[in-house]
Amino acid sequence: MPREKRPLDGVLLFDKPLHLSSNTALQKVRRLFQAEKAGHTGTLDPLATGLLPICFGEATKFSSGLLDADKTYHALVKLGQTTTTGDAEGEITGNCDMVLDEQQVCAVLHDFIGQISQIPPMHSALKHHGKPLYEYIRNGETVERASRNVIIHELVMEHFSGDNMEISVRCSKGTYVRTMAEDIGNALGCGAHLRGLRRTAIANFRVENAYSLEQLEAMNMPARDACLLPLDCMLQHMPMLELDAVQVTRMAQGQRLGIDAGLPDGKIRLYSAGKFIGVAALSGRRLAPDRLLSSVAKNAACTV
């Protein structure tokens, strides 16, 4: 008999294991928490591990900030060997015996720092006409993809041993580290593929603070609930504003407020009596509701 699902709000920092898709990992965690609603904040390939924040309930309303945030990865790159998929899962398509030294490789890595152009890989979840690219390649089809610009904020050589290197990458959203590994190999003239990938950070969240599937499975429900972060943990980069009860009711009814709080235009975290109630957009001293908690809207409806 299936267990009854329960309303649950919060954010879990999850350490996704190897060989699980992000959606499979999400469903496993959702079942453990018996949560009615859950979503993740950025896909990781089955061959990648690491930080996968999972949002429960109302937290899904505010997850776009993490989707757009910078990510940090630890990548293992095999030099001198190319594969059909650009990673260790594909068949080997070429080998090169070129001898490289660390100084030569570091010089090429430096060229990849800043804004670069990438062509998304066919073996990816990026959609074309509503269908993921990997479904086309499974059917033997190749789709023309437009290049797009991404930003590599940091690219550091962590270890080098001739035909293997470990790098740390901090990059903008939409960056394919697998494609970058291939492009680095092409720039070196020897080819390369991604041998392993671990996401270590998203914005200010770090994998060291994440929970594994084994840890969660060993906990009882109260212990699991204690792992959740509050809804506003994803919004700490936004200015905050405290509203009184009358202002909250007006906002929940869709009205704009005249505000002279000395805050910059943009998204604002809202609180009332010290409790987080949602996000609003400030423009020219006019505050408009953006995303409010469902409970706020319900309470406002009761006062009408």
C-alpha positions as CSV (number, residue, x, y, z in Angstrom):
1,M,0.0,0.0,0.0
2,P,1.5,3.4,-1.0
3,R,2.3,5.8,1.7
4,E,0.3,8.9,2.0
5,K,2.1,12.0,0.6
6,R,2.4,15.1,2.8
7,P,2.8,18.8,2.2
8,L,6.4,19.8,2.7
9,D,8.3,23.0,2.1
10,G,12.1,23.5,2.1
11,V,15.3,22.9,0.2
12,L,17.5,19.8,0.5
13,L,21.1,19.8,-0.6
14,F,21.4,16.4,-2.2
15,D,24.7,14.6,-3.2
16,K,23.6,12.8,-6.4
17,P,25.3,9.4,-6.8
18,L,26.8,8.0,-10.0
19,H,24.6,6.3,-12.6
20,L,21.3,7.9,-11.5
21,S,19.6,10.5,-13.7
22,S,18.6,13.7,-12.0
23,N,15.0,12.8,-12.3
24,T,15.4,9.3,-10.9
25,A,17.4,10.8,-7.9
26,L,14.6,13.3,-7.4
27,Q,11.9,10.7,-7.3
28,K,13.9,8.5,-4.8
29,V,14.3,11.5,-2.5
30,R,10.7,12.6,-2.9
31,R,9.5,9.1,-1.9
32,L,11.8,9.1,1.2
33,F,10.3,12.4,2.3
34,Q,6.7,11.4,1.2
35,A,6.5,14.8,-0.3
36,E,3.5,16.0,-2.4
37,K,5.6,18.2,-4.7
38,A,9.3,18.3,-5.5
39,G,11.7,19.5,-8.2
40,H,15.4,19.8,-8.8
41,T,17.4,22.9,-9.8
42,G,19.6,21.8,-12.7
43,T,20.2,18.5,-14.4
44,L,23.3,16.4,-13.8
45,D,24.1,13.6,-16.2
46,P,24.0,10.0,-14.9
47,L,27.8,9.8,-15.1
48,A,28.1,13.0,-13.0
49,T,27.9,13.2,-9.2
50,G,27.5,16.0,-6.7
51,L,25.3,18.8,-5.6
52,L,21.7,18.7,-6.7
53,P,19.5,21.0,-4.7
54,I,15.9,19.6,-4.4
55,C,13.0,21.9,-3.7
56,F,9.9,20.7,-1.9
57,G,6.5,22.4,-2.1
58,E,6.6,26.2,-2.1
59,A,10.4,26.2,-2.6
60,T,9.8,25.3,-6.2
61,K,8.4,28.8,-6.8
62,F,11.8,30.4,-5.9
63,S,14.2,27.9,-7.6
64,S,14.9,29.9,-10.7
65,G,17.7,31.8,-9.0
66,L,19.7,28.5,-8.6
67,L,19.0,27.5,-12.2
68,D,20.6,30.8,-13.3
69,A,23.4,30.7,-10.8
70,D,27.1,30.0,-11.4
71,K,28.2,26.3,-10.9
72,T,31.5,24.8,-9.9
73,Y,32.7,21.4,-11.1
74,H,35.7,19.1,-10.5
75,A,36.4,17.4,-13.8
76,L,38.6,14.5,-14.9
77,V,39.8,14.8,-18.5
78,K,41.4,12.1,-20.6
79,L,43.8,13.7,-23.1
80,G,44.7,12.0,-26.4
81,Q,41.4,10.1,-26.7
82,T,38.1,11.0,-28.2
83,T,34.7,9.2,-27.9
84,T,31.3,9.3,-29.6
85,T,29.7,11.0,-26.6
86,G,32.5,13.2,-25.4
87,D,32.6,11.3,-22.2
88,A,33.6,7.8,-20.8
89,E,30.2,6.3,-21.8
90,G,30.9,6.5,-25.5
91,E,32.9,4.3,-27.9
92,I,36.5,5.4,-28.5
93,T,36.8,7.1,-31.9
94,G,40.4,8.2,-31.9
95,N,43.7,8.0,-30.1
96,C,46.7,10.3,-30.2
97,D,50.2,9.7,-28.7
98,M,51.2,13.3,-28.6
99,V,53.4,14.1,-25.5
100,L,52.2,17.1,-23.6
101,D,53.8,19.0,-20.7
102,E,51.8,20.7,-18.0
103,Q,53.0,24.2,-19.0
104,Q,51.7,23.7,-22.5
105,V,48.3,22.5,-21.2
106,C,48.0,25.3,-18.7
107,A,48.6,27.9,-21.5
108,V,45.7,26.4,-23.4
109,L,43.4,26.3,-20.4
110,H,44.1,30.1,-19.9
111,D,42.5,30.7,-23.3
112,F,39.3,29.2,-22.1
113,I,38.8,31.7,-19.2
114,G,36.2,34.4,-19.9
115,Q,33.4,34.3,-22.5
116,I,33.6,31.3,-24.8
117,S,31.4,29.9,-27.5
118,Q,30.1,26.3,-27.3
119,I,28.0,24.1,-29.5
120,P,25.7,22.0,-27.2
121,P,26.4,18.2,-27.5
122,M,23.9,15.9,-29.1
123,H,24.1,13.7,-26.0
124,S,22.3,16.2,-23.8
125,A,18.9,17.0,-22.4
126,L,18.7,20.3,-24.4
127,K,15.4,20.3,-26.3
128,H,14.8,20.7,-30.0
129,H,11.2,21.0,-31.1
130,G,10.2,19.8,-27.6
131,K,12.3,16.7,-27.7
132,P,15.7,16.2,-25.9
133,L,18.7,16.0,-28.2
134,Y,19.7,12.6,-26.9
135,E,16.5,11.1,-28.3
136,Y,17.5,12.2,-31.8
137,I,20.9,10.7,-31.5
138,R,19.4,7.4,-30.3
139,N,17.5,7.3,-33.5
140,G,20.6,8.0,-35.5
141,E,19.7,11.6,-36.2
142,T,21.9,14.6,-35.8
143,V,20.4,18.1,-35.3
144,E,22.1,21.3,-36.2
145,R,22.8,23.3,-33.0
146,A,23.6,27.0,-32.8
147,S,26.6,27.9,-30.8
148,R,26.0,30.0,-27.7
149,N,28.1,32.0,-25.4
150,V,28.9,31.0,-21.8
151,I,31.3,32.4,-19.2
152,I,34.2,30.5,-17.6
153,H,34.9,32.5,-14.4
154,E,37.7,30.2,-13.1
155,L,39.6,27.3,-14.7
156,V,42.3,25.8,-12.5
157,M,44.6,22.8,-13.1
158,E,44.4,20.6,-10.0
159,H,46.5,17.7,-11.2
160,F,48.3,16.7,-14.4
161,S,49.9,13.3,-15.3
162,G,50.6,13.3,-19.0
163,D,47.4,12.1,-20.5
164,N,45.1,12.8,-17.5
165,M,44.3,16.0,-15.8
166,E,42.0,17.2,-13.1
167,I,40.5,20.7,-13.4
168,S,38.2,22.9,-11.3
169,V,35.7,25.0,-13.3
170,R,33.5,27.8,-12.1
171,C,31.1,28.7,-14.9
172,S,27.9,30.3,-15.9
173,K,24.6,28.5,-16.5
174,G,24.4,26.5,-19.7
175,T,28.0,25.5,-19.7
176,Y,28.8,22.0,-20.9
177,V,32.0,20.8,-19.2
178,R,32.0,17.8,-21.5
179,T,32.1,20.1,-24.5
180,M,34.8,22.2,-22.9
181,A,36.9,19.0,-22.4
182,E,36.5,18.2,-26.1
183,D,37.4,21.7,-27.1
184,I,40.5,21.8,-24.9
185,G,41.6,18.5,-26.5
186,N,41.0,20.0,-30.0
187,A,43.0,23.2,-29.0
188,L,45.9,21.0,-27.9
189,G,45.7,19.0,-31.1
190,C,45.3,15.6,-29.4
191,G,41.6,15.3,-28.7
192,A,40.1,14.6,-25.2
193,H,37.0,13.4,-23.4
194,L,35.4,13.8,-20.0
195,R,36.3,10.9,-17.8
196,G,34.4,12.1,-14.6
197,L,32.5,15.1,-13.3
198,R,31.4,16.2,-9.9
199,R,29.4,19.4,-9.2
200,T,30.9,20.9,-6.0
201,A,28.9,24.2,-5.7
202,I,25.9,26.2,-6.9
203,A,26.1,29.8,-6.0
204,N,26.9,29.7,-2.2
205,F,25.8,26.1,-1.7
206,R,28.5,23.5,-1.4
207,V,28.5,19.8,-1.8
208,E,30.2,19.4,1.6
209,N,26.9,20.3,3.2
210,A,24.8,17.9,1.1
211,Y,23.3,14.6,2.1
212,S,23.8,11.3,0.3
213,L,21.1,8.8,-0.5
214,E,22.5,6.4,2.0
215,Q,22.5,9.0,4.8
216,L,18.9,9.9,4.1
217,E,17.8,6.2,4.0
218,A,19.3,5.6,7.4
219,M,17.3,8.5,9.0
220,N,13.8,8.6,10.4
221,M,11.4,11.2,9.1
222,P,12.0,13.9,11.8
223,A,15.8,13.6,11.1
224,R,15.2,14.0,7.4
225,D,13.0,17.0,7.9
226,A,15.8,18.6,10.0
227,C,18.0,18.4,6.9
228,L,15.8,20.9,5.0
229,L,16.8,24.5,4.6
230,P,14.2,27.3,4.7
231,L,12.5,28.7,1.6
232,D,14.4,31.9,1.5
233,C,17.9,30.2,1.5
234,M,18.0,30.6,-2.3
235,L,17.2,34.3,-2.2
236,Q,19.9,35.7,0.1
237,H,21.4,37.8,-2.7
238,M,18.2,39.9,-2.8
239,P,17.5,42.9,-0.6
240,M,14.9,42.4,2.1
241,L,11.9,44.4,3.1
242,E,9.5,44.0,6.1
243,L,5.8,44.7,5.5
244,D,3.0,45.3,7.9
245,A,-0.3,43.2,7.9
246,V,-2.2,45.8,5.8
247,Q,0.6,45.9,3.2
248,V,0.7,42.1,3.0
249,T,-3.0,41.9,2.4
250,R,-2.8,44.5,-0.4
251,M,0.1,42.7,-2.0
252,A,-1.7,39.3,-1.8
253,Q,-4.7,40.9,-3.6
254,G,-2.4,42.0,-6.4
255,Q,-2.1,45.6,-5.6
256,R,1.1,47.7,-5.9
257,L,2.6,49.5,-3.0
258,G,4.3,52.9,-2.9
259,I,7.6,52.2,-1.1
260,D,10.4,54.6,-0.2
261,A,12.9,52.3,1.5
262,G,16.1,53.3,-0.3
263,L,16.3,49.9,-2.0
264,P,17.5,49.4,-5.6
265,D,15.1,48.4,-8.4
266,G,14.8,44.6,-8.8
267,K,13.6,41.6,-6.9
268,I,13.0,42.0,-3.1
269,R,12.6,39.4,-0.4
270,L,9.5,40.1,1.6
271,Y,8.9,39.4,5.3
272,S,6.1,40.1,7.7
273,A,6.5,39.7,11.5
274,G,9.9,38.3,10.7
275,K,8.6,35.5,8.5
276,F,9.3,35.1,4.8
277,I,6.2,35.6,2.7
278,G,7.5,35.8,-0.9
279,V,9.2,38.0,-3.5
280,A,8.2,41.3,-5.1
281,A,9.6,43.5,-7.9
282,L,10.5,47.1,-7.1
283,S,10.6,49.6,-9.9
284,G,10.7,53.4,-9.4
285,R,9.4,53.1,-5.8
286,R,6.5,50.9,-6.9
287,L,6.4,47.4,-5.4
288,A,4.5,44.8,-7.3
289,P,3.9,41.2,-6.1
290,D,6.0,38.6,-8.0
291,R,5.7,35.2,-6.2
292,L,4.0,35.0,-2.8
293,L,3.5,32.0,-0.5
294,S,0.1,30.3,-1.1
295,S,-0.7,30.7,2.6
296,V,-0.4,34.5,2.2
297,A,-2.9,34.5,-0.7
298,K,-5.3,32.3,1.3
299,N,-5.1,34.5,4.4
300,A,-5.8,37.6,2.2
301,A,-8.8,36.0,0.6
302,C,-10.2,35.3,4.1
303,T,-10.1,39.0,4.9
304,V,-12.1,40.1,1.9
